[in-house]
Amino acid sequence: MNQTTLSPDLAPLRPNTIDAVSLDVSVVLGRARMPIHQLLKMGRGAVITLDASEKDEVEILANDHPVARGLVVVNGTSIGVEISDLMRRVGAG
């Protein structure tokens, strides 16, 4: 059995390695399609109608890749997402 040992210089870094990874997380509430001229006419206060309702699941993206689906949860003045389903990676067995 092969056992890998870390040099003394790297050993303290190993437990915190994951802390150094940055990840952009986005939640897609819905989508809309419109002509560019309509978008250019919009100003402050304009409302874009989405193709979703308040009860629909939302898509959770990590670095622009779908990783999960969830439901929007409102708790007082806080808004969050409750994860309901994790996506399988392509090629994962």
C-alpha positions as CSV (number, residue, x, y, z in Angstrom):
1,M,0.0,0.0,0.0
2,N,1.4,3.4,-1.0
3,Q,1.2,6.1,1.6
4,T,1.8,9.7,0.8
5,T,3.4,11.9,3.4
6,L,3.5,15.6,3.2
7,S,6.7,17.6,3.8
8,P,6.7,19.5,7.0
9,D,6.4,22.8,5.0
10,L,3.1,21.6,3.4
11,A,1.5,19.7,6.3
12,P,-0.1,22.8,8.0
13,L,-1.7,23.9,4.7
14,R,-3.5,20.7,3.9
15,P,-6.5,21.0,6.3
16,N,-7.3,24.6,5.1
17,T,-6.7,24.0,1.4
18,I,-10.5,24.0,0.6
19,D,-10.8,27.4,2.3
20,A,-8.7,28.9,-0.5
21,V,-11.1,27.8,-3.2
22,S,-13.4,30.6,-4.5
23,L,-16.8,29.7,-5.9
24,D,-19.4,31.9,-7.5
25,V,-22.9,30.7,-6.6
26,S,-25.9,32.0,-8.5
27,V,-29.6,31.3,-8.3
28,V,-31.7,31.5,-11.4
29,L,-35.3,32.5,-10.6
30,G,-36.5,32.5,-14.1
31,R,-35.8,33.6,-17.7
32,A,-37.2,36.1,-20.1
33,R,-36.7,36.6,-23.9
34,M,-37.2,40.0,-25.5
35,P,-35.9,42.0,-28.4
36,I,-32.8,44.1,-27.8
37,H,-34.7,47.3,-28.6
38,Q,-37.2,46.6,-25.8
39,L,-34.3,46.0,-23.4
40,L,-32.6,49.3,-24.4
41,K,-35.8,51.2,-23.8
42,M,-36.0,50.0,-20.1
43,G,-35.1,52.4,-17.4
44,R,-35.0,52.5,-13.6
45,G,-38.1,50.7,-12.1
46,A,-38.8,48.7,-15.2
47,V,-40.1,45.2,-14.5
48,I,-39.0,42.1,-16.5
49,T,-41.6,39.4,-16.4
50,L,-40.1,36.0,-15.9
51,D,-41.3,32.6,-17.2
52,A,-41.7,31.3,-13.6
53,S,-44.0,31.6,-10.6
54,E,-43.2,32.0,-7.0
55,K,-43.7,28.2,-6.3
56,D,-41.4,27.0,-9.1
57,E,-38.0,25.4,-8.3
58,V,-35.0,27.6,-8.9
59,E,-31.7,26.5,-10.5
60,I,-28.5,26.8,-8.4
61,L,-25.3,27.4,-10.3
62,A,-21.7,27.1,-9.1
63,N,-19.3,28.9,-11.5
64,D,-22.1,28.9,-14.1
65,H,-22.6,25.1,-13.9
66,P,-25.9,23.7,-12.6
67,V,-25.3,21.9,-9.3
68,A,-28.7,21.8,-7.6
69,R,-32.4,22.8,-7.7
70,G,-34.2,24.4,-4.8
71,L,-37.1,26.4,-3.5
72,V,-37.1,30.0,-2.5
73,V,-37.6,30.5,1.3
74,V,-38.5,33.8,2.9
75,N,-37.8,34.2,6.6
76,G,-38.6,37.7,7.8
77,T,-36.4,40.1,5.8
78,S,-34.0,37.3,4.7
79,I,-34.4,35.4,1.4
80,G,-32.7,32.0,0.9
81,V,-32.9,28.8,-1.1
82,E,-33.7,25.4,0.3
83,I,-31.9,22.8,-1.7
84,S,-34.3,20.1,-2.9
85,D,-32.3,18.1,-5.4
86,L,-28.6,17.8,-6.2
87,M,-27.6,17.4,-9.9
88,R,-25.5,14.5,-10.9
89,R,-22.2,15.3,-12.7
90,V,-22.0,14.3,-16.3
91,G,-20.1,11.0,-16.5
92,A,-20.6,10.3,-12.8
93,G,-21.5,6.8,-12.1
